[in-house]
Amino acid sequence: PEAIQQVAFFKRDQITTDLICCEIIARDETWFFHEEQPEWSDVLELVQQLPGFDDEWLSKVMLPPFAENRTIAFERRS
């Protein structure tokens, strides 16, 4: 978790549904996850432990539907 610099959540329009996604930026790489992956709950559990993590991220991403609604839930201050 110390390497994590930023955690962003957003949606991708899948025509009839939205897919909730998470982008984790670390020092040397970026990871991408979405809610249909088996490890989604593990990813959420990890990032929710970061200091200052925005627990309201889901409500910010959900509405309006079919819009990206990118939300920064965590950003490490230097």
Secondary structure, DSSP 4 states (H G I P E B T S, - for coil): -TTEEEEEEEEEE-SSSEEEEEEEEESS-EEEEETTSTTHHHHHHHHTTSTT--TTHHHHHHSSTTS---EEEEE---
